[in-house]
Amino acid sequence: MTAIPKPEPRKRVKGRRRRAERKVIDRVRPAVVARDGYCRVANVRAMGACRGASEWAHLGEKRRFRTRGLPPDERHTTADSVMLCDGHHDAYDDHAFEIEKLTTGGADGRLRYVARDGTVLHEEP
């Protein structure tokens, strides 16, 4: 009978995964903050006033619940994330509006905001 080796402790595996993800986050998030500032939607006057803390939001197919288990380089990119104030982030999560990418560069280019009622708003240049 051969002995089966013990698996690596979960705490060590999760720690390694968190450290790898932290390296990507520490590179990508500051670039998104430099690009968007406090809130990317602040450039669109009709979207209402900003409120609350600035938060990092992932767009469309890169929303957090859809990317669990993906490699950090795939999860966190400047093209698929923006900075939003707390109020606009909550509205985005509640699907009060959707954010559409207008260029192949994704959020690194221009965006369009489509409200639940069909109103379409564009970023001001």
C-alpha positions in Angstrom: 0.0 0.0 0.0 1.4 3.4 -0.9 1.0 6.5 1.3 -1.0 9.4 -0.1 0.8 12.7 0.6 -1.1 15.3 2.6 -2.4 18.3 0.6 -0.9 21.7 1.1 -2.6 23.6 3.9 -5.5 25.8 2.6 -4.1 28.8 4.5 -0.9 28.6 2.6 -2.6 28.2 -0.8 -4.9 31.1 -0.2 -2.1 33.3 1.0 -0.1 32.6 -2.1 -3.1 33.4 -4.3 -3.8 36.6 -2.4 -0.2 37.8 -2.7 -0.2 37.1 -6.4 -3.5 39.1 -6.8 -2.2 41.9 -4.7 0.7 42.5 -7.0 -1.7 42.9 -10.0 -4.0 45.2 -8.0 -1.2 47.4 -6.8 -0.2 47.9 -10.4 -3.7 48.3 -12.0 -5.7 50.3 -9.5 -3.3 53.3 -9.3 -3.4 53.5 -13.1 -7.3 53.6 -13.0 -7.3 56.2 -10.3 -4.8 58.4 -12.3 -7.1 58.0 -15.4 -10.5 58.5 -13.7 -9.9 60.5 -10.6 -12.6 60.4 -7.9 -15.5 59.3 -10.1 -15.6 58.6 -13.9 -19.3 59.4 -14.1 -18.6 62.9 -12.6 -17.9 63.9 -16.3 -21.5 63.3 -17.2 -23.6 66.1 -15.7 -27.0 64.3 -16.2 -26.0 61.4 -14.0 -26.4 63.3 -10.8 -24.1 64.4 -8.1 -21.4 62.2 -6.7 -21.4 61.1 -3.1 -19.4 58.9 -0.8 -16.0 57.4 -1.1 -14.3 56.6 -4.4 -14.5 52.9 -5.2 -13.0 50.6 -7.9 -15.7 49.1 -10.1 -15.3 46.2 -12.6 -17.3 46.5 -15.8 -19.6 44.0 -17.6 -18.1 40.5 -17.9 -15.3 41.4 -15.4 -17.7 42.1 -12.6 -16.4 40.4 -9.5 -18.9 37.6 -9.2 -18.2 36.5 -12.8 -14.4 36.4 -12.4 -13.9 34.3 -9.3 -11.1 31.8 -9.9 -9.6 33.6 -12.9 -6.0 34.6 -12.9 -5.4 38.1 -11.5 -4.0 39.4 -14.8 -7.3 38.5 -16.4 -9.5 39.8 -13.6 -8.0 43.2 -13.1 -7.3 45.4 -16.1 -7.5 49.1 -16.8 -9.7 48.4 -19.8 -12.4 46.7 -17.7 -12.5 48.8 -14.6 -13.3 52.4 -13.6 -13.4 54.5 -10.4 -16.9 55.4 -9.2 -18.1 57.3 -6.2 -20.1 55.2 -3.7 -23.5 56.5 -5.0 -22.8 55.8 -8.7 -21.2 52.4 -7.8 -24.3 51.4 -5.9 -26.5 52.5 -8.8 -24.3 50.6 -11.3 -24.6 47.4 -9.1 -28.4 47.9 -8.9 -28.5 48.1 -12.7 -29.9 51.6 -12.7 -27.5 52.2 -15.6 -25.1 50.2 -17.7 -21.7 51.3 -18.9 -20.9 50.5 -22.5 -17.4 50.7 -24.0 -17.2 52.6 -27.3 -13.6 51.7 -28.3 -11.5 48.6 -28.5 -9.5 50.0 -25.5 -12.5 49.6 -23.3 -12.6 51.9 -20.3 -9.2 53.3 -21.5 -11.3 55.0 -24.2 -14.7 56.7 -24.2 -17.7 55.2 -22.5 -21.5 55.5 -22.9 -24.0 55.3 -20.1 -27.4 53.7 -20.7 -30.0 54.3 -18.0 -32.7 51.7 -17.2 -35.3 53.9 -19.0 -33.3 53.8 -22.2 -31.7 57.3 -21.9 -28.2 57.3 -23.4 -25.5 59.6 -22.1 -22.0 60.1 -23.4 -18.9 61.3 -21.6 -17.9 64.9 -22.3 -14.5 65.1 -24.0 
